[in-house]
Amino acid sequence: MTFKQSVKSVFSNYATFKGRARRSEYWYFFVFTLLVDTVLYVLGESTQLGLFSTVSSLFALAVLVPNLAVTWRRLHDIGKSGANFFFCLIPLVGWILLLVWLCKDSQPGENQYGPNPKE
């Protein structure tokens, strides 16, 4: 899955918490949000205008649900419940555990959350 396909896929499945998301779909979307946030931050700092701060906040709100949905589907892809996302609330250990899970390869074949998107 390419960068463009990934971003398009996440936004077309804006609030879909069912199914599975490939590793590339998750990480390309993560990079997309990181790049946009960085550009908005740099523009905001260089222009000293509150406009970019507002745009950055609106962007963060706009990608909140798709980000949660793709993370939920990514956890489904490795055979975990999407509710395991809440492990990130455990200080330090939770984030490390979630990061390890998000980096894991897809569970081969079909699982309880649907067919493997790689196949």
Contact map, one row per residue, 1 for C-alpha under 8 A:
11101100000000000000000110000000000000000000000000000000000000000000000000000000000000000000000000000000000000000000000
11111100000000000000000100010000000000000000000000000000000000000000000000000000000000000000000000000000000000000000000
11111110000000000000000010011000000000000000000000000000000000000000000000000000000000000000000000000000000000000000000
01111111000000000000000000000000000000000000000000000000000000000000000000000000000000000000000000000000000000000000000
11111111100000000000000000000000000000000000000000000000000000000000000000000000000000000000000000000000000000000000000
11111111110000000000000111011000000000000000000000000000000000000000000000000000000000000000000000000000000000000000000
00111111111000000000000010011001000000000000000000000000000000000000000000000000000000000000000000000000000000000000000
00011111111100000000000000000000000000000000000000000000000000000000000000000000000000000000000000000000000000000000000
00001111111110000000000010000000000000000000000000000000000000000000000000000000000000000000000000000000000000000000000
00000111111111000000000010001000000000000000000000000000000000000100010000000000000000000000000000000000000000000000000
00000011111111000000000000000000000000000000000000000000000000000100000000000000000000000000000000000000000000000000000
00000001111111000000000000000000000000000000000000000000000000000000000000000000000000000000000000000000000000000000000
00000000111111110000000000000000000000000000000000000000000000000100000000000000000000000000000000000000000000000000000
00000000011111110000000000000000000000000000000000000000000000001100100000000000000000000000000000000000000000000000000
00000000000011111000000000000000000000000000000000000000000000001100100000000000000000000000000000000000000000000000000
00000000000011111110000000000000000000000000000000000000000000000000110000000000000000000000000000000000000000000000000
00000000000000111110000000000000000000000000000000000000000000000000110110000000000000000000000000000000000000000000000
00000000000000011111000000000000000000000000000000000000000000000000000010000000000000000000000000000000000000001000000
00000000000000011111100000000000000000000000000000000000000000000000000010011000000000000000000000000000000000001110000
00000000000000000111110000000000000000000000000000000000000000000000000011111000000000000000000000000000000000001111100
00000000000000000011111011000000000000000000000000000000000000000000011011011000000000000000000000000000000000000000100
00000000000000000001111111000000000000000000000000000000000000000000000001001000000000000000000000000000010000000000110
00000000000000000000111111100000000000000000000000000000000000000000000001000000000000000000000000000111110000000000000
11000100000000000000011111110000000000000000000000000000000000000000000000000000000000000000000000000000000000000000000
10100110110000000000111111111000000000000000000000000000000000000000010000000000000000000000000000000000000000000000000
00000100000000000000111111111100000000000000000000000000000000000000011001000000000000000000000000000000000000000000000
00000000000000000000001111111110000000000000000000000000000000000000000000000000000000000000000000000000000000000000000
01100110000000000000000111111111000000000000000000000000000000000000000000000000000000000000000000000000000000000000000
00100110010000000000000011111111100000000000000000000000000000000010000000000000000000000000000000000000000000000000000
00000000000000000000000001111111110000000000000000000000000000000010000000000000000000000000000000000000000000000000000
00000000000000000000000000111111111000000000000000000000000000000000000000000000000000000000000000000000000000000000000
00000010000000000000000000011111111100000000000000000000000000000000000000000000000000000000000000000000000000000000000
00000000000000000000000000001111111110000000000000000000000000100000000000000000000000000000000000000000000000000000000
00000000000000000000000000000111111111000000000000000000000000000000000000000000000000000000000000000000000000000000000
00000000000000000000000000000011111111100000000000000000000000000000000000000000000000000000000000000000000000000000000
00000000000000000000000000000001111111110000000000000000000000000000000000000000000000000000000000000000000000000000000
00000000000000000000000000000000111111111000000000000001001000000000000000000000000000000000000000000000000000000000000
00000000000000000000000000000000011111111100000000000000000000000000000000000000000000000000000000000000000000000000000
00000000000000000000000000000000001111111110000000000000000000000000000000000000000000000000000000000000000000000000000
00000000000000000000000000000000000111111111000000011011000000000000000000000000000000000000000000000000000000000000000
00000000000000000000000000000000000011111111100000011001000000000000000000000000000000000000000000000000000000000000000
00000000000000000000000000000000000001111111110000000000000000000000000000000000000000000000000000000000000000000000000
00000000000000000000000000000000000000111111111000010000000000000000000000000000000000000000000000000000000000000000000
00000000000000000000000000000000000000011111111111111000000000000000000000000000000000000000000000000000000000000000000
00000000000000000000000000000000000000001111111110000000000000000000000000000000000000000000000000000000000000000000000
00000000000000000000000000000000000000000111111100000000000000000000000000000000000000000000000000000000000000000000000
00000000000000000000000000000000000000000011111110000000000000000000000000000000000000000000000000000000000000000000000
00000000000000000000000000000000000000000001111111000000000000000000000000000000000000000000000000000000000000000000000
00000000000000000000000000000000000000000001101111111000000000000000000000000000000000000000000000000000000000000000000
00000000000000000000000000000000000000000001000111111100000000000000000000000000000000000000000000000000000000000000000
00000000000000000000000000000000000000000001000011111110000000000000000000000000000000000000000000000000000000000000000
00000000000000000000000000000000000000011011000011111111000000000000000000000000000000000000000000000000000000000000000
00000000000000000000000000000000000000011001000011111111100000000000000000000000000000000000000000000000000000000000000
00000000000000000000000000000000000000000000000001111111110000000000000000000000000000000000000000000000000000000000000
00000000000000000000000000000000000000010000000000111111111000000000000000000000000000000000000000000000000000000000000
00000000000000000000000000000000000010011000000000011111111100000000000000000000000000000000000000000000000000000000000
00000000000000000000000000000000000000000000000000001111111110000000000000000000000000000000000000000000000000000000000
00000000000000000000000000000000000000000000000000000111111111000000000000000000000000000000000000000000000000000000000
00000000000000000000000000000000000010000000000000000011111111100000000000000000000000000000000000000000000000000000000
00000000000000000000000000000000000000000000000000000001111111110000000000000000000000000000000000000000000000000000000
00000000000000000000000000000000000000000000000000000000111111111000000000000000000000000000000000000000000000000000000
00000000000000000000000000000000000000000000000000000000011111111100000000000000000000000000000000000000000000000000000
00000000000000000000000000000000100000000000000000000000001111111110000000000000000000000000000000000000000000000000000
00000000000000000000000000000000000000000000000000000000000111111111000000000000000000000000000000000000000000000000000
00000000000001100000000000000000000000000000000000000000000011111111100000000000000000000000000000000000000000000000000
00000000011011100000000000000000000000000000000000000000000001111111110000000000000000000000000000000000000000000000000
00000000000000000000000000001100000000000000000000000000000000111111111000000000000000000000000000000000000000000000000
00000000000000000000000000000000000000000000000000000000000000011111111100000000000000000000000000000000000000000000000
00000000000001111000000000000000000000000000000000000000000000001111111110000000000000000000000000000000000000000000000
00000000010000011000100011000000000000000000000000000000000000000111111111000000000000000000000000000000000000000000000
00000000000000000000100001000000000000000000000000000000000000000011111111100000010010000000000000000100000000000000000
00000000000000001000000000000000000000000000000000000000000000000001111111110000111010000000000000000000000000000000000
00000000000000001111100000000000000000000000000000000000000000000000111111111000010000000000000000000000000000000000000
00000000000000000001111001000000000000000000000000000000000000000000011111111100010000000000000000000100000000000000000
00000000000000000001000000000000000000000000000000000000000000000000001111111111110110000000000000001100000000000000000
00000000000000000011100000000000000000000000000000000000000000000000000111111111110000000000000000000000000000001000000
00000000000000000011110000000000000000000000000000000000000000000000000011111111000000000000000000000000011000001001000
00000000000000000000000000000000000000000000000000000000000000000000000001111111000000000000000000001001111000000000000
00000000000000000000000000000000000000000000000000000000000000000000000000111111100000000000000000000000001000111000000
00000000000000000000000000000000000000000000000000000000000000000000000000111111110100000000000000000000000000000000000
00000000000000000000000000000000000000000000000000000000000000000000000100110011111100000000000000000000000000000000000
00000000000000000000000000000000000000000000000000000000000000000000001111110001111110000000000000000000000000000000000
00000000000000000000000000000000000000000000000000000000000000000000000100000000111111000000000000000000000000000000000
00000000000000000000000000000000000000000000000000000000000000000000000000100001111111100000000000000000000000000000000
00000000000000000000000000000000000000000000000000000000000000000000001100100000011111110000000001000000000000000000000
00000000000000000000000000000000000000000000000000000000000000000000000000000000001111111100000000000000000000000000000
00000000000000000000000000000000000000000000000000000000000000000000000000000000000111111100011011000000000000000000000
00000000000000000000000000000000000000000000000000000000000000000000000000000000000011111111111011000000000000000000000
00000000000000000000000000000000000000000000000000000000000000000000000000000000000001111110011000000000000000000000000
00000000000000000000000000000000000000000000000000000000000000000000000000000000000001111111111000000000000000000000000
00000000000000000000000000000000000000000000000000000000000000000000000000000000000000011111111000000000000000000000000
00000000000000000000000000000000000000000000000000000000000000000000000000000000000000010111111100000000000000000000000
00000000000000000000000000000000000000000000000000000000000000000000000000000000000000010111111110000000000000000000000
00000000000000000000000000000000000000000000000000000000000000000000000000000000000000111111111111000000000000000000000
00000000000000000000000000000000000000000000000000000000000000000000000000000000000000111111111111100000000000000000000
00000000000000000000000000000000000000000000000000000000000000000000000000000000000000000001111111110000000000000000000
00000000000000000000000000000000000000000000000000000000000000000000000000000000000000110000111111111000000000000000000
00000000000000000000000000000000000000000000000000000000000000000000000000000000000010110000011111111100000000000000000
00000000000000000000000000000000000000000000000000000000000000000000000000000000000000000000001111111110000000000000000
00000000000000000000000000000000000000000000000000000000000000000000000000000000000000000000000111111111000000000000000
00000000000000000000000000000000000000000000000000000000000000000000000000100100000000000000000011111111000000000000000
00000000000000000000001000000000000000000000000000000000000000000000001001100000000000000000000001111111000000000000000
00000000000000000000001000000000000000000000000000000000000000000000000000000000000000000000000000111111100000000000000
00000000000000000000001000000000000000000000000000000000000000000000000000000100000000000000000000011111110000000000000
00000000000000000000001000000000000000000000000000000000000000000000000000000100000000000000000000000011111000000000000
00000000000000000000011000000000000000000000000000000000000000000000000000001100000000000000000000000001111100000001000
00000000000000000000000000000000000000000000000000000000000000000000000000001110000000000000000000000000111111100001000
00000000000000000000000000000000000000000000000000000000000000000000000000000000000000000000000000000000011111000001000
00000000000000000000000000000000000000000000000000000000000000000000000000000000000000000000000000000000001111100011001
00000000000000000000000000000000000000000000000000000000000000000000000000000000000000000000000000000000001111111111000
00000000000000000000000000000000000000000000000000000000000000000000000000000010000000000000000000000000001011111111000
00000000000000000000000000000000000000000000000000000000000000000000000000000010000000000000000000000000000001111100000
00000000000000000111000000000000000000000000000000000000000000000000000000011010000000000000000000000000000001111110000
00000000000000000011000000000000000000000000000000000000000000000000000000000000000000000000000000000000000001111111000
00000000000000000011000000000000000000000000000000000000000000000000000000000000000000000000000000000000000011101111101
00000000000000000001000000000000000000000000000000000000000000000000000000001000000000000000000000000000011111100111111
00000000000000000001110000000000000000000000000000000000000000000000000000000000000000000000000000000000000000000011111
00000000000000000000010000000000000000000000000000000000000000000000000000000000000000000000000000000000000000000001111
00000000000000000000000000000000000000000000000000000000000000000000000000000000000000000000000000000000000010000011111
